[in-house]
């Protein structure tokens, strides 16, 4: 089923709003705090998510919302928006431009639409069921595809910081002997993979707002995303990332 155009428009408009708001805070006073789970949060995280939640409730009052900073809204809805207002908060707090906003839409708890927006670098990847995955940079829009790579030894592999939560992260690192291995992280890497600049991304310990947006983008570009057991990723707890 093709993702309705109204949802495509809404997702990109949300990304535009979030970009404008996050850049108001970038390299300014962000009021960084450490949360109970020891992760970092800023005024920008809460402000951006609040703005997106308010817009979704106005446009789609029957939809649900799952976000990083606030409780779930309408959890039994057919359609649920999944939001990460500032992906890469540590980078954001350090003035690093490689932070993003992640937006997904799930239907019956399965991702059907995803946005990776990188405000400070003016880049965006968008993917949805029935739509080609596109990359937009400085106003220029192009369809993207993952590249063909049949062996790990020939691959460019990104290792994200989540692998440090594995019992033996060095075993993960040593088990992926690609031709080019990089320690990178956050959503930008997934955009690069969908554009054919990488072949494998290894991550762990992700939350739904981290992985739901990347699924339609990468799959729409010809790639595949699974959990550590090779199963599809959904909002259900059975998805183990």
SEVOVO-889852 format. One record per residue (C-alpha): residue number from 1; x, y, z; residue in three letters. Coordinates in steps of 0.2 Angstrom, whole numbers, plus 2048, in hexadecimal, padded with zeros to 3 digits. Layout:
BEGIN
  pos   xx   yy   zz  code
  NUM    X    Y    Z   ALA
...
***
This chain:
BEGIN
  pos   xx   yy   zz  code
    1  800  800  800   UNK
    2  807  811  7FB   UNK
    3  809  81D  809   UNK
    4  7FC  82B  807   UNK
    5  803  83B  800   UNK
    6  7FC  845  80F   UNK
    7  807  83C  81A   UNK
    8  816  83F  80F   UNK
    9  812  851  80F   UNK
   10  80F  852  822   UNK
   11  820  849  826   UNK
   12  82A  854  81B   UNK
   13  821  864  823   UNK
   14  825  85D  834   UNK
   15  837  85B  82F   UNK
   16  837  86D  829   UNK
   17  830  873  839   UNK
   18  83C  869  844   UNK
   19  84B  86F  83A   UNK
   20  846  881  83C   UNK
   21  844  87F  84F   UNK
   22  854  875  852   UNK
   23  85F  881  849   UNK
   24  858  88F  854   UNK
   25  861  886  863   UNK
   26  870  87F  859   UNK
   27  880  885  861   UNK
   28  877  890  86D   UNK
   29  870  88E  87E   UNK
   30  868  87C  87E   UNK
   31  866  878  891   UNK
   32  86E  867  890   UNK
   33  868  85A  89E   UNK
   34  86C  848  8A2   UNK
   35  85C  83E  8A2   UNK
   36  859  82F  8AE   UNK
   37  85F  823  8A1   UNK
   38  86F  82D  8A0   UNK
   39  86C  833  88F   UNK
   40  86D  846  88B   UNK
   41  85E  851  887   UNK
   42  85D  863  883   UNK
   43  850  871  882   UNK
   44  850  86E  86F   UNK
   45  84B  85C  870   UNK
   46  83C  860  87A   UNK
   47  837  870  870   UNK
   48  839  867  85F   UNK
   49  82F  858  865   UNK
   50  821  862  86D   UNK
   51  81F  86C  85D   UNK
   52  81E  85C  852   UNK
   53  812  854  85E   UNK
   54  807  864  85E   UNK
   55  806  864  84B   UNK
   56  802  851  84A   UNK
   57  7F4  853  857   UNK
   58  7ED  861  84D   UNK
   59  7EE  859  83C   UNK
   60  7EB  847  840   UNK
   61  7E1  846  851   UNK
   62  7DE  833  850   UNK
   63  7F1  82F  84D   UNK
   64  7FC  829  85B   UNK
   65  80D  831  85F   UNK
   66  81D  828  866   UNK
   67  82B  834  86A   UNK
   68  83B  833  874   UNK
   69  838  841  880   UNK
   70  825  83F  885   UNK
   71  819  831  889   UNK
   72  810  828  87B   UNK
   73  800  830  874   UNK
   74  7F2  825  86E   UNK
   75  7FC  815  86E   UNK
   76  7EE  80A  866   UNK
   77  7EC  815  856   UNK
   78  7ED  80D  845   UNK
   79  7FA  81B  840   UNK
   80  808  820  84C   UNK
   81  815  82D  849   UNK
   82  826  829  851   UNK
   83  831  838  855   UNK
   84  843  83B  859   UNK
   85  845  84E  85A   UNK
   86  858  84F  85C   UNK
   87  861  83F  857   UNK
   88  873  841  85C   UNK
   89  870  84C  86B   UNK
   90  882  84A  871   UNK
   91  887  851  860   UNK
   92  87A  85F  860   UNK
   93  880  864  872   UNK
   94  892  865  86C   UNK
   95  88E  870  85D   UNK
   96  891  861  850   UNK
   97  886  863  840   UNK
   98  883  851  83E   UNK
   99  873  850  849   UNK
  100  862  84C  842   UNK
  101  84F  84B  844   UNK
  102  847  83A  841   UNK
  103  835  838  83C   UNK
  104  82B  828  839   UNK
  105  819  823  836   UNK
  106  814  812  83A   UNK
  107  804  809  835   UNK
  108  7FE  7FA  840   UNK
  109  80F  7FD  848   UNK
  110  819  7FA  838   UNK
  111  824  808  831   UNK
  112  81D  80F  821   UNK
  113  826  820  820   UNK
  114  836  827  826   UNK
  115  840  838  826   UNK
  116  852  83B  82A   UNK
  117  855  84E  82B   UNK
  118  866  855  82E   UNK
  119  862  868  831   UNK
  120  873  86F  833   UNK
  121  879  866  823   UNK
  122  86A  86A  819   UNK
  123  867  858  815   UNK
  124  858  84C  815   UNK
  125  854  83A  811   UNK
  126  841  835  80F   UNK
  127  83A  824  80B   UNK
  128  828  81D  80C   UNK
  129  81E  80E  805   UNK
  130  81B  810  7F3   UNK
  131  827  81F  7F1   UNK
  132  839  820  7EC   UNK
  133  846  824  7F9   UNK
  134  84D  835  7F6   UNK
  135  85B  840  7FC   UNK
  136  859  853  7FD   UNK
  137  868  85E  7FF   UNK
  138  868  871  7FD   UNK
  139  857  870  7F3   UNK
  140  85E  863  7E7   UNK
  141  853  853  7E8   UNK
  142  859  842  7E1   UNK
  143  853  830  7E3   UNK
  144  860  825  7EB   UNK
  145  864  812  7EC   UNK
  146  86F  807  7F6   UNK
  147  87D  7FF  7ED   UNK
  148  881  7ED  7EA   UNK
  149  88D  7E4  7F5   UNK
  150  88D  7D1  7F7   UNK
  151  89B  7CF  804   UNK
  152  89F  7D6  814   UNK
  153  8B1  7D7  810   UNK
  154  8AD  7E3  802   UNK
  155  8A2  7EE  80C   UNK
  156  8A3  7FF  814   UNK
  157  89C  7FC  826   UNK
  158  896  809  832   UNK
  159  897  804  845   UNK
  160  88B  80F  84F   UNK
  161  88D  813  861   UNK
  162  880  807  866   UNK
  163  88B  7F8  864   UNK
  164  894  7FD  874   UNK
  165  884  7F6  87D   UNK
  166  887  7E5  876   UNK
  167  88F  7D8  882   UNK
  168  89F  7D7  877   UNK
  169  8A0  7E7  86C   UNK
  170  8B1  7E2  866   UNK
  171  8AA  7D2  85F   UNK
  172  89E  7DB  855   UNK
  173  8AC  7E7  84E   UNK
  174  8B8  7D8  84B   UNK
  175  8AA  7CE  842   UNK
  176  8A7  7DB  835   UNK
  177  8B7  7DC  82B   UNK
  178  8B1  7E8  81D   UNK
  179  8BD  7F1  811   UNK
  180  8B9  801  81A   UNK
  181  8B3  801  82D   UNK
  182  8AD  811  835   UNK
  183  8A8  816  847   UNK
  184  899  821  843   UNK
  185  888  824  84A   UNK
  186  877  82B  84A   UNK
  187  86B  82D  83B   UNK
  188  877  835  82F   UNK
  189  87F  824  82C   UNK
  190  86F  81C  827   UNK
  191  86C  82A  81A   UNK
  192  87D  826  813   UNK
  193  879  814  811   UNK
  194  869  817  808   UNK
  195  873  822  7FC   UNK
  196  87F  814  7F8   UNK
  197  88E  81B  802   UNK
  198  88E  80C  80E   UNK
  199  889  7FA  80E   UNK
  200  886  7F5  820   UNK
  201  882  7FE  830   UNK
  202  883  7F5  841   UNK
  203  87A  7FC  850   UNK
  204  872  7F6  860   UNK
  205  867  7FD  86F   UNK
  206  85D  808  864   UNK
  207  84B  80E  868   UNK
  208  83C  80F  85C   UNK
  209  83F  821  858   UNK
  210  851  81C  853   UNK
  211  84D  80E  847   UNK
  212  83B  810  841   UNK
  213  83F  81F  836   UNK
  214  84E  817  82D   UNK
  215  844  807  828   UNK
  216  83A  80F  819   UNK
  217  849  819  814   UNK
  218  855  80B  812   UNK
  219  848  7FE  80B   UNK
  220  842  80B  7FF   UNK
  221  853  80C  7F9   UNK
  222  855  7FA  7F6   UNK
  223  85D  7F5  807   UNK
  224  858  7EB  816   UNK
  225  856  7EE  828   UNK
  226  854  7E1  836   UNK
  227  856  7DE  848   UNK
  228  864  7D3  84F   UNK
  229  85A  7C4  84B   UNK
  230  857  7C8  839   UNK
  231  845  7CD  83C   UNK
  232  83C  7DD  836   UNK
  233  83B  7EC  842   UNK
  234  82A  7F2  849   UNK
  235  824  7FB  858   UNK
  236  821  7EB  860   UNK
  237  82C  7E6  86F   UNK
  238  831  7D6  865   UNK
  239  83C  7E1  85A   UNK
  240  84D  7DF  862   UNK
  241  85A  7EC  85B   UNK
***
